[in-house]
Amino acid sequence: MEFLEILVLVVSFVVLLILGVPIAFSIGIAALLTMLVSIAPEAAFTTLAQRMATGLDSFALLAIPFFILAGQLMNRGGIASRLIDFAKGLVGTLPGGLAYVNIVACMLFGAISGSAVAAASAIGGIMSPRMEKEGYSRSFSAAVNITSATTGMIIPPSNILIVYSLASGGVSIAALFVAGYVPGILLGLVLMVVGGFIAFKNKYPVSDRTPLKEVFKKFLDALPSLFLLFIVIGGIIAGVFTATEASAIAVLYTIILSMLVYREVKIADIPEILIQTVITTAIVMLLIGTSMGMSWVMSFENIPQGVSEALLSISSNKIVVLIIINLILLFVGIFMDMTPAVLIFTPIFLPVVTKLGVDPVHFGIMMVLNLCIGLCTPPVGSVLFVGCGVANISISKVIKPLTPLFIAMILALLLVTYVPEISLWLPRVFGL
C-alpha cells in the first residue's frame, strides 16, 4: 500500500466533489490519476477502460434495468394511490394516522418498485397535500416521507442488494432478498413509533374509522399490486427463476397490471417511460463501471489489505470494529451515493468482518441500511431532495423534524448490526 497513491486517490476525489463534478466522473478521474502515478499513461487509460467494461459484464446486472422499468411503470400505473388507500384503511385511525399511512405506503410501494426515489416521489406527491390539508405540518409530512421511502432499498426486490452481491464476489441474491424483509419492516416500525409520538405530542388529527368492509374492498383493489411480491420473491425462493429472470417477469406483470387491469398507462406513454428508464439505467451503469474501476485500482494498490490490517490493529473485538465501520459508512453516505459506496467499500470491509465471523449476508443488510441514512442527508441525499421538492419546502425547514427520525434509523441500524438473527433468521428458515 503506497502512501502517494492513496493521497492522490483521496485528494483528487474530494477536490472533484467540492468542484461539483458529478460523482461518476469524480470516481473515474480519481481512479485514472491514481493509476498514472505508477503506470504509463497508455496502459492506465486502457486498463481503466477494460476494468469498467469488465465490471459491467455480469448477467446479474441485467436485473437492474428491468426493475427500473418495472418501477417506472408502477409509478405511472396508479399503484401508489391504491396502496395509500389500503394503508389508510389499516392504520389511518391511529393517533397520527396519516403519518402511519405514509410509512406503510412507502414500505409497500418501495418493496414493489425497489426504488427509494420512486417511493418518495409517488407516495409523497399524494400524501404531502393530503396531510397538510388535514392539519399536519408540511415539514413533518416531508420528513416522514423522506425517511420511510428508504425502506424500499432493504425490502426486496432491491437493486442495491444486487449491486452488493456483485461487489461481494457472489453472495446469494436470493438470500439477500429474503434477509431484507425483517430489517426493512423493523425500520418501518421504529419510524412509526417515533412518527406516532410526534403526531400525538402535536395533537395531529385522527382519521375516522374505516368500516371493515371498506378495508377489505381496498385490499382487493391493491391485491394485484401486492401479488407482484409473491411472484418475484416466491419464484426466486422456490428456484423457479433467478433474480434476473424475476426482473423480466416483473416488467411483464406490471405492463399487464398498468395497461390492462388498472388502465392508467396508455400505449402513448410507453416511449416516455422507456426514455426515463434508459436515462436512469445509464446513470446507474456509469456509476457501477467507474466504481468497479476504482475498486480495481484500490486492490492493485493493496488498499483493502492495508485498511484491514489497520482496523484489526485498533481492535480485534467484533463489536468495536463494527462500530468503526458503521461510523465510516455513515460519514461516506453523506457525500457518496449508495451504488459507488457499496462497490468501493464492500471489497475493503467485507474481508475484515468475515475474519471476525460476520456473515456476508448480514453485513450486506447492515451496509445497505447504513447507507440508506445517507440518502436523507445533504449534500447528495437524492431522497432528501426529491422529498423536499415534492412537498415544496426547503431543506432547512425539514432538518428539525428529520432529526428524531434519523435517531430512529440509527437505532434500527444498531439492532441490525448487533442482532444478526434479525437478518439471518428468514434465510435460514428457507435454507438459503
HELIX and SHEET records of a PDB file:
HELIX    1   1 PHE A    3  ILE A   18  1                                  16    
HELIX    2   2 ILE A   23  SER A   38  1                                  16    
HELIX    3   3 PRO A   41  LEU A   56  1                                  16    
HELIX    4   4 PHE A   59  LEU A   62  5                                   4    
HELIX    5   5 ALA A   63  ARG A   76  1                                  14    
HELIX    6   6 ILE A   79  VAL A   91  1                                  13    
HELIX    7   7 GLY A   97  SER A  113  1                                  17    
HELIX    8   8 ALA A  116  LYS A  133  1                                  18    
HELIX    9   9 ARG A  138  ALA A  149  1                                  12    
HELIX   10  10 THR A  150  MET A  153  5                                   4    
HELIX   11  11 ASN A  159  ALA A  167  1                                   9    
HELIX   12  12 ILE A  173  ALA A  179  1                                   7    
HELIX   13  13 TYR A  181  LYS A  201  1                                  21    
HELIX   14  14 LEU A  212  ILE A  237  1                                  26    
HELIX   15  15 ALA A  243  ILE A  256  1                                  14    
HELIX   16  16 LEU A  257  VAL A  261  3                                   5    
HELIX   17  17 ILE A  267  ASP A  269  5                                   3    
HELIX   18  18 ILE A  270  PHE A  300  1                                  31    
HELIX   19  19 ILE A  303  ILE A  314  1                                  12    
HELIX   20  20 LYS A  318  PHE A  335  1                                  18    
HELIX   21  21 MET A  338  LYS A  355  1                                  18    
HELIX   22  22 PRO A  360  GLY A  374  1                                  15    
HELIX   23  23 SER A  382  ALA A  391  1                                  10    
HELIX   24  24 ILE A  395  TYR A  418  1                                  24    
HELIX   25  25 GLU A  421  VAL A  429  1                                   9    
END                                                                             
